[in-house]
């Protein structure tokens, strides 16, 4: 399978690394970051591209734009792994639209296009006989979408609850374990590389809400957006509140919750008892699905990280290769 | 109303059933039966503790029925509001008149504040509290929580609710 990788940050480099190290039958014929691009139908020298990126900040030729790669490279699937821009989902939406319009499959870790334009992209993919897969947008390495779309066929999902943001979970874990204030725990998260310079996207619950929107639209086709989610972040949580919770053998976690029959889509800090399946430590993610046949299923795993997120991208690619091979 | 009863009966077949029958006749719902055989099992006496949900005004009737069957009631405990839920509050809890907040819950007639633990770090900083609400039914509890959320929103107090799993 030939792929074009759009975005050469943490996830893009993770995908390149895995493709290089494992014999998966994947060849990278197009590669671009935000300001440069490179194409080679025989396969790009990934190590040279990684070295070039590390040294100069550019993975390819500055006269080749990312969209040139999307439109010009010879590939079977586009891997859109540029960072999420929640304002408009661009340039990722344009990249995916162009690839699907060429009849190419698209796999993405970018939440913007899926949260903002799921129905449009889905329809476009179907009309061109292409696949659109986005496992990596939700809970990193946990294959929750695959489980929902394939392994739980015949089940009705009634509700879901999850710990979907590793940054918030890390901060709350540190506040509980060490009695740190919110500001101290956030500073520590920054030092460890778990929080951005502007952490509001994570700590205000927006990232978790985007994942909830993606899950809700995938499972129930609700057609909801970020505006439909009631969002409360963790930035006002005090160590005293966590201590008061701990006195009752409970603690606080940021929980994303969807119960369509109650019209409920909510991301908020919640009290959960010690020993609860969703009570994971550090940057881990967890998601519980409540289904009519299988009962409750809880998945726990790494919600972020270069190779961990690449795992979800690679899984989508190989799934397409196996089930929709040679389509285009 | 939740009622717990300690009963003493003969350790013979059929005794326990004869006590449970009048409970359902009185519209009661059995929540738990705790069955403790006396350590000295030769005594021929069985101690049973029963927890049940009973409509208001039916307790005297039930007690009469049980006594009629030769069973001794050694203790009765009544609790009208037996559902409890603890929530956390974070904000300027004292300065936004905590007694008013508690009053608004208590005045509903269907909910009470059973416990309040407050931690105040420094005068200008946000304080944290754990508040425990008591009601008779789940519907009342949801109404009480909604009211607390509404009152707290006006006072810019963050409410952290427990995660209630769907059944």
Interface residues (C-beta under 8 A of the other chain):
Chain A: X158 X159 X161 X232 X236 X237 X238 X240 X241 X243 X244 X245 X247 X248 X250 X252 X255 X257 X259 X268 X269 X270 X271 X272 X276 X278 X290
Chain B: X86 X87 X88 X90 X91 X117 X119 X121 X126 X127 X128 X129 X130 X158 X160 X161 X162 X163 X165 X166
